[in-house]
Amino acid sequence: MSEDEGNTDEYPTEIHDYLTAFEKSLGSVDEMLKTMMAVSRSELQKLDPLEQAKLDLVSVYTLNSMFWVYLATQGINPKEHPVKQELERIRTYMNKVKEITDKKKASKLDKGAASRFVKNALWEPNAENEHTSKTPAKGKKRQ
């Protein structure tokens, strides 16, 4: 907008800030696309399947989001277009990938450590305490 910055007669002044932010966002998208295109396909294939799925989902979501914006600029309501269902479908898969990632990050139970912890926490009678105990042992009837 550097050339058109002074030429605000063509559009209402109240949308100037929105247009400036939009232009900045387009520049960010352009830089990100250049970065992604600079990475060779062979390097992308080295990613593990989960990372590859994340990359593919982000790419297709971005593409569909840009198409959403395109439809809006053409006066077409994107909420009534099939692109809305596609974005929802992609979001569903993104949530599934997030669940898988969260499960991997979740702490796992160390069964050996847990059994040692429980065993050491339980009271065990020793030879001295066995004779002085006034409570009967479990499973034995007192006579």
N, C-alpha and C positions, 0 to 999 in steps of 0.2 A: 504494500500500500504506500510505499514511499513516494511514488509519483502521484497517486490519487489522494494523498493525505489532505491536501488543501481543497480538493474538488468534492465537497460534501453536498453539492446541489442535487446530485443524482439520487440520493437516498436520504431518508430522515436522519437527523442528527442523533436521535435517541438510540439508533442501532449501530452507531459508530463503534462503541466499545465492544459490542458483540462481534462485529466484523473483524475488529483487530484481534480479539481472542481467537476467532475462527482461523484467521490467517496464521497466527502463532501455532495453533494446533496442527494445521496442515504442514507447517514447517517441521514440527516434531515427528509427524507421521512419515514425512518424506525422509528424514534422517534415519528413522528406525528401519524403513524399507531398504534404504541404501545399505545399512549395516547387515540386515538379513540377507540381502542379495549378494553381499561380498563373501559370505561364508559358503564354501564349496559344498556340494551335495555329499561328497564322500565324508566330509567332517560331520555332517548332520547324521549320516548313517551310523556313525560311531556311538551315538547316544544310546542309552539303554531304552527299552521299549516304553517305560513310563515317561521318561523325558521326551521321547519322540512323540508320544501321544499328546503331551502338554503343548509342545511346539505346534503340532498339527492343529490342535483345537484352537489355540490362540490365533493362528494364521487364518483359519476359516472363519472364526468369529469376527476378526478384524475386517476381512473381506466383506462379509455380510453386513456388518455395521456400516461400512463405507457405502454399500449399495443402498442401505436404509437412508443414509443422508442424501444420496443421489436422488432417490425417489422423492424425498421431501423437497429438494430444490426444484424438482420438475412439477411440483404441485400435486403429486400423487400421495395419498394417505398411506404410509407404510404399515399402519396398523391393520389395514384391510388387505394387505398384500401377503402372498405366501412366504415372503422373507421373514415375517414375524414368527411363523411356525418353525422355520429353519433355525432362527436364533434361539428359540425355546428348546429345540432339540439339541442344539450344540451346548446350551447351558446345562441341560440334563447330563450330558456326557462329562462336562467339566466338573459337575458335582460328584459324579462317580469317581473320576480321577482324584479329586480332592479327598474323598473317603478312603481310597486306597492309600494315598500319601499319609493321611492321618493315622491309619492303622499301622503303617510302617513306623511312624514316629512314636506310637503309644508304647509305654513301658511294658516289658514282658516279665512274666512271673518266673523267677528262678526257683524251680521246685525244690532243689537241694537246699538252698538257703532258707526257704520257707519252712521246710521240715525241720531243719536244725534250730531255727528260731522257735518254732512251736515246741519242739522236744525240750529245749533248754528253759522254756517258760513254764513248763508243767512241773508240778511238785512231784518228786519221786521219794518214796520212803527209803531210808537207809537202815542199816541194822539197828542203830540206836533208837530211832524213832518208831520202829516196827513194834516194839514191846510196850512203849508208853502211849501209843495211840489209843484213844478211847472210842474212836469211830470204827465200826467194822469195815472190813475190806469190801469192795464192791463185789456183788455176786455171791457172797457167803452170808448165810443166815447166822444170827447170833443165837446161841443156845442158852 
